[in-house]
């Protein structure tokens, strides 16, 4: 005690100076000075603790510092995280799901086409490619119904990204009337859409076939579709054509060289029974292969992931954003997260809908759990109530008017 001020001195610590014991009402001010101030630099727990503990002391100081930094809005908005992304791999049931996507815009063809509409059956990996003049919701829904659903039947689920064509009232109404569950992938998480791989594979194949005639791509689509559907898939161990029709698609080479083309004909009775047995065994083999491949993919994927946080309705979270440099603003200096936002609903085991706390009934979008971080309330917030988001997001509303604008005006992943 010195002039009514309490100090703490411990010879065993090796410190030459005594530590000033800080009363409870002054602790937050000390943290503001040693963490929030421009000269403090918003450093982490260890660095801040070392600076403060060299001059001050109070019971439970390190825990107090840790909790204070967890609630620092600037640290949460700007600092990167060293944690593995949350959310282990989840895959859908087989034989019941279609994935759709758009590719373009491309150079306009002689028939006025500029877009490719991709539809993939996630079980057999069978793919359909359709050329569209405009990437509108009406064109996508019409093509999907007339060219796919009326040919192959109705799926249980339809997976797509958050493009305006797919979140429009037209597509939502189509799915509602046909009792199809529409699953929109989380923004900035294209891994959730199987057709994204076909989208990636399509570009080099088109480039090779069109050569210098960039507007001749429409005529090449049947060739690329045939190649995709007759290639052996690493996951299933079979071609998509075989799983779709129970036989390999015949080519001119088969006709010229396959000496068994007569006895392999379905009308050749002695061959029918063993043929059906082979096909049934192949289907069982595919199921085993898919499960083994998915288990392997899940194991490899989960090694780079941490177990997710289970959020409940009303939980507060930070949302990871992906700013773009523009004019005199650099993305390096922009926030990495925004919030706080409210958890609205659980859409799947690893995706959530979020809402603005000022309008908790209106969903702002669907997010993968890896894009969400816990929001820690400060003592001030706990005493005064919830704080509005530091910046309102501008995601599309849950229900849109019929139709949509061209896809080029939107980010391919459905974000701003």
C-alpha positions in Angstrom: 0.0 0.0 0.0 1.4 3.4 -1.0 -0.5 6.6 -0.4 -3.8 4.7 -0.3 -3.1 2.8 -3.5 -2.7 -0.9 -3.5 0.2 -2.6 -5.4 1.1 -6.2 -5.8 4.8 -7.2 -5.7 6.1 -10.8 -6.0 9.8 -11.3 -5.8 9.5 -14.8 -7.3 8.2 -13.4 -10.5 11.5 -11.7 -11.3 9.7 -8.3 -12.1 11.5 -5.2 -10.8 8.3 -3.1 -10.5 5.2 -3.7 -8.5 1.8 -4.1 -10.3 -1.0 -1.6 -9.6 -4.1 -3.5 -8.4 -7.0 -2.4 -10.7 -10.5 -2.0 -9.2 -13.4 -3.6 -11.1 -14.8 -0.3 -12.4 -11.4 0.5 -14.1 -10.7 -2.8 -15.8 -12.6 -2.1 -19.0 -10.8 1.3 -19.4 -7.5 -0.4 -19.1 -8.5 -2.8 -21.8 -9.6 0.0 -24.1 -6.2 1.7 -23.6 -4.1 -1.5 -24.2 -6.2 -3.1 -26.9 -8.6 -0.7 -28.6 -6.4 2.4 -28.8 -4.7 3.1 -32.2 -1.3 2.7 -30.4 -2.4 -0.6 -29.0 -3.1 -2.2 -32.4 -5.8 -4.7 -31.4 -3.4 -7.5 -30.6 -4.4 -10.9 -29.3 -4.8 -12.3 -25.8 -1.2 -13.2 -25.1 0.3 -10.0 -26.3 -2.3 -7.8 -24.6 -1.9 -9.8 -21.4 1.9 -9.4 -21.3 1.6 -5.6 -21.8 -1.1 -5.1 -19.1 0.4 -7.6 -16.6 3.7 -5.7 -16.7 2.0 -2.8 -14.9 -1.3 -3.9 -13.6 -2.9 -6.8 -11.7 -6.4 -8.0 -10.8 -7.9 -11.4 -10.1 -8.7 -13.4 -13.2 -7.0 -10.9 -15.5 -6.2 -13.3 -18.4 -9.7 -14.6 -18.5 -11.1 -11.1 -18.5 -8.8 -10.1 -21.3 -9.7 -13.1 -23.3 -13.5 -12.5 -22.9 -13.0 -8.8 -23.8 -11.1 -9.5 -27.0 -13.7 -12.2 -28.1 -16.3 -9.4 -28.0 -14.2 -6.8 -29.8 -16.3 -5.9 -32.9 -13.3 -4.7 -34.9 -11.2 -7.9 -34.2 -14.2 -10.0 -35.2 -14.8 -8.0 -38.4 -11.2 -7.7 -39.7 -9.0 -10.4 -38.3 -8.5 -13.7 -40.1 -9.1 -17.0 -38.3 -6.6 -19.8 -37.8 -9.3 -22.4 -37.1 -10.2 -25.1 -39.6 -13.4 -24.4 -41.5 -16.4 -25.8 -39.6 -18.7 -28.5 -41.0 -17.9 -32.1 -41.9 -18.9 -33.4 -45.3 -22.5 -34.3 -45.8 -23.8 -36.0 -49.0 -27.3 -36.6 -50.2 -29.2 -39.9 -50.7 -28.7 -41.4 -54.1 -31.1 -41.9 -57.0 -33.3 -39.0 -56.2 -31.5 -35.7 -56.8 -30.9 -33.4 -59.8 -28.3 -30.6 -59.8 -28.6 -27.6 -62.1 -26.3 -24.8 -63.1 -25.8 -22.2 -65.9 -22.6 -21.7 -68.0 -22.1 -18.4 -69.8 -22.6 -15.9 -71.3 -20.9 -17.2 -74.4 -20.4 -15.7 -77.9 -23.9 -15.6 -79.5 -24.5 -18.5 -82.0 -26.3 -18.2 -85.3 -29.5 -19.2 -83.6 -29.1 -16.6 -80.9 -28.0 -18.9 -78.1 -25.7 -17.5 -75.4 -26.1 -19.8 -72.4 -25.7 -23.5 -71.5 -28.2 -25.0 -69.0 -26.6 -28.0 -67.2 -28.7 -30.7 -65.5 -27.0 -33.6 -63.8 -28.4 -36.7 -62.0 -26.3 -37.0 -58.9 -26.8 -40.7 -58.7 -25.8 -41.9 -62.2 -23.8 -38.8 -63.1 -25.9 -38.5 -66.3 -25.7 -35.0 -67.7 -27.9 -33.0 -70.1 -26.7 -29.8 -71.8 -29.2 -27.3 -73.3 -28.4 -24.1 -75.2 -30.5 -21.1 -74.2 -30.9 -17.7 -75.7 -31.5 -15.9 -72.4 -30.7 -17.2 -68.9 -34.2 -16.3 -67.5 -36.1 -18.2 -64.8 -38.9 -19.0 -67.4 -36.4 -20.5 -69.9 -34.7 -22.6 -67.2 -38.0 -23.9 -65.7 -39.5 -24.6 -69.2 -36.4 -26.5 -70.3 -36.2 -28.4 -67.0 -39.8 -29.6 -67.3 -40.1 -30.3 -71.0 -36.6 -31.8 -71.6 -35.8 -33.5 -68.3 -38.8 -34.1 -65.9 -41.1 -35.3 -68.7 -38.4 -37.6 -69.9 -36.9 -39.0 -66.7 -39.6 -38.4 -64.1 -39.8 -36.1 -61.1 -36.9 -35.9 -58.6 -37.2 -35.4 -54.9 -34.6 -32.7 -54.6 -33.3 -30.0 -56.9 -29.9 -28.5 -56.1 -28.8 -25.1 -57.5 -26.8 -22.0 -56.6 -28.3 -18.7 -55.6 -28.5 -17.3 -59.1 -31.6 -15.0 -59.7 -33.0 -17.6 -62.1 -33.1 -20.3 -59.4 -34.4 -18.2 -56.5 -37.1 -16.5 -58.5 -40.8 -17.0 -57.9 -41.1 -18.9 -61.1 -38.6 -21.7 -60.0 -40.0 -21.7 -56.5 -43.6 -22.1 -57.8 -42.5 -24.9 -60.2 -40.9 -26.9 -57.3 -43.9 -26.3 -55.0 -46.4 -27.5 -57.6 -44.3 -30.6 -58.4 -43.5 -31.3 -54.7 -39.8 -31.0 -55.3 -37.6 -29.8 -52.5 -35.5 -27.0 -53.7 -32.0 -26.8 -52.0 -30.1 -23.6 -52.6 -26.4 -24.0 -51.9 -24.8 -21.6 -49.3 -23.2 -18.5 -50.9 -19.5 -18.9 -51.5 -19.7 -22.7 -51.1 -19.9 -24.2 -54.6 -18.8 -27.6 -53.3 -22.4 -28.3 -52.3 -23.5 -28.3 -56.0 -22.4 -31.4 -57.9 -23.0 -29.7 -61.3 -20.2 -27.3 -60.5 -17.8 -30.0 -61.5 -19.5 -30.5 -64.9 -19.4 -26.7 -65.3 -15.6 -26.8 -64.7 -15.1 -29.7 -67.1 -17.2 -28.1 -69.8 -15.0 -25.1 -70.4 -11.8 -26.9 -71.7 -13.8 -29.4 -73.8 -15.7 -26.6 -75.5 -12.4 -24.7 -76.1 -10.8 -27.7 -77.7 -13.7 -28.4 -80.1 -14.6 -24.8 -81.1 -11.0 -23.8 -81.9 -11.1 -20.3 -83.4 -14.8 -20.5 -84.2 -16.0 -19.3 -80.8 -19.6 -18.8 -81.9 -19.9 -22.5 -83.1 -20.2 -24.0 -79.6 -23.8 -24.9 -79.8 -23.1 -27.6 -82.4 -20.5 -29.2 -80.1 -22.8 -29.7 -77.2 -24.1 -33.2 -78.3 -20.5 -34.4 -78.7 -19.5 -33.2 -75.3 -22.6 -34.6 -73.7 -21.9 -38.0 -75.3 -18.3 -37.9 -74.1 -19.4 -37.1 -70.5 -22.0 -39.8 -70.4 -19.8 -42.5 -71.8 -16.8 -41.8 -69.6 -16.2 -44.0 -66.6 -16.9 -42.1 -63.4 -14.3 -42.5 -60.7 -17.0 -42.5 -58.0 -19.3 -45.1 -59.5 -16.8 -47.1 -61.5 -19.2 -47.1 -64.5 -20.3 -44.8 -67.2 -23.4 -42.7 -66.7 -24.9 -44.3 -69.8 -24.6 -47.8 -68.4 -26.2 -46.8 -65.1 -29.0 -45.0 -67.0 -29.8 -47.6 -69.6 -28.3 -50.8 -68.3 -25.9 -51.0 -71.3 -23.0 -49.1 -72.9 -23.9 -46.7 -75.7 -23.0 -48.3 -79.0 -20.6 -46.5 -81.3 -19.5 -47.0 -84.9 -16.5 -48.8 -83.6 -18.7 -51.3 -81.8 -20.6 -52.1 -85.0 -17.5 -52.7 -87.0 -15.5 -54.7 -84.5 -17.8 -56.3 -81.9 -18.3 -59.9 -83.1 -20.7 -60.4 -80.3 -23.2 -57.8 -81.5 -25.7 -60.4 -82.6 -25.8 -62.5 -79.4 -25.7 -59.4 -77.3 -29.0 -58.2 -78.8 -31.8 -58.1 -76.3 -33.9 -60.2 -78.6 -31.5 -63.1 -78.4 -33.3 -65.2 -75.7 -30.4 -67.3 -74.3 -28.5 -64.1 -73.5 -31.4 -62.3 -71.7 -31.2 -64.1 -68.3 -27.4 -63.7 -67.7 -27.6 -60.2 -69.0 -30.2 -59.2 -66.5 -28.2 -60.9 -63.7 -25.0 -59.0 -64.8 -27.0 -55.7 -64.7 -28.5 -56.4 -61.3 -25.0 -57.3 -59.9 -23.6 -54.1 -61.5 -26.3 -52.0 -59.7 -25.3 -53.6 -56.4 -21.7 -53.0 -57.2 -22.4 -49.3 -57.9 -24.0 -48.9 -54.5 -21.0 -50.4 -52.8 -18.6 -48.3 -54.9 -20.5 -45.1 -54.3 -20.6 -45.7 -50.5 -16.9 -46.6 -50.4 -16.0 -43.5 -52.5 -18.1 -41.2 -50.4 -16.7 -42.6 -47.2 -13.2 -42.0 -48.6 -14.1 -38.5 -49.7 -15.7 -37.7 -46.3 -12.6 -39.0 -44.4 -10.3 -36.8 -46.5 -12.6 -33.8 -46.3 -13.1 -34.1 -42.6 -9.4 -34.1 -41.9 -9.4 -30.5 -43.0 -12.4 -29.6 -41.0 -13.4 -29.2 -37.4 -16.7 -30.3 -35.9 -19.3 -27.7 -36.5 -21.0 -25.6 -33.9 -24.7 -26.4 -33.5 -26.6 -23.2 -33.7 -30.2 -22.8 -32.5 -32.9 -20.3 -33.4 -32.0 -16.8 -32.2 -28.2 -17.4 -31.8 -26.1 -14.5 -32.8 -23.3 -15.0 -35.4 -20.7 -13.2 -37.5 -20.9 -13.9 -41.2 -17.8 -14.2 -43.4 -17.9 -11.8 -46.4 -15.8 -11.6 -49.6 -15.3 -7.9 -50.4 -14.1 -6.7 -53.8 -11.5 -4.0 -54.4 -13.0 -1.0 -56.2 -12.0 2.6 -56.9 -9.9 3.7 -53.9 -10.9 0.9 -51.6 -8.8 -2.2 -51.2 -10.2 -5.5 -50.1 -7.1 -5.9 -47.9 -8.4 -3.2 -45.6 -12.1 -4.2 -45.7 -13.8 -6.3 -43.0 -13.7 -10.1 -43.3 -16.9 -10.5 -41.3 -20.2 -8.7 -40.7 -22.7 -8.9 -37.9 -24.2 -9.7 -35.6 -27.0 -11.6 -37.3 -29.6 -14.1 -36.0 -29.9 -17.8 -36.8 -33.4 -18.1 -38.4 -33.7 -21.7 -39.5 -31.7 -24.9 -40.0 -31.8 -25.7 -43.8 -29.6 -28.8 -43.7 -27.1 -30.4 -41.3 -24.5 -27.8 -42.3 -26.5 -24.8 -43.6 -28.5 -22.1 -41.9 -30.7 -19.2 -42.9 -29.8 -15.9 -41.1 -31.8 -12.7 -40.5 -31.2 -9.1 -39.6 -32.0 -8.7 -35.9 -34.0 -5.6 -36.8 -36.2 -7.7 -39.0 -35.9 -11.3 -37.6 -38.7 -12.8 -39.8 -37.1 -12.0 -43.1 -34.3 -14.4 -44.3 -31.3 -12.7 -45.8 -29.7 -15.9 -47.2 -28.5 -19.4 -46.6 -24.9 -19.9 -45.3 -22.7 -22.9 -44.8 -21.6 -23.3 -41.2 -18.0 -22.7 -42.3 -19.0 -19.1 -43.0 -20.4 -18.5 -39.5 -18.6 -17.6 -36.3 -19.9 -17.2 -32.8 -20.9 -13.7 -31.8 -19.8 -13.0 -28.2 -21.8 -10.3 -26.4 -19.9 -7.7 -24.5 -20.9 -6.7 -21.0 -22.4 -3.5 -22.3 -24.6 -5.3 -24.8 -25.8 -7.7 -22.2 -26.8 -4.8 -20.0 -28.4 -2.6 -22.8 -29.8 -5.1 -25.2 -29.0 -6.3 -28.8 -26.9 -4.2 -31.1 -27.9 -3.7 -34.7 -25.6 -5.1 -37.4 -22.5 -3.0 -38.2 -23.5 -3.1 -41.9 -26.7 -4.4 -43.4 -26.3 -7.0 -46.1 -28.0 -6.7 -49.5 -28.9 -10.3 -50.2 -32.0 -11.2 -52.3 -35.2 -11.6 -50.5 -36.7 -15.0 -50.0 -39.5 -14.4 -52.5 -38.9 -12.5 -55.7 -41.2 -11.3 -58.5 -41.6 -13.6 -61.5 -38.7 -13.5 -64.0 -35.2 -12.4 -63.4 -32.4 -10.3 -64.7 -29.6 -11.7 -66.8 -27.1 -13.8 -64.8 -24.1 -11.6 -65.7 -25.4 -8.9 -63.3 -24.9 -11.3 -60.4 -22.0 -13.1 -58.8 -22.0 -16.8 -59.9 -22.2 -17.9 -56.3 -25.3 -15.9 -55.5 -23.6 -13.2 -53.4 -23.6 -9.5 -53.8 
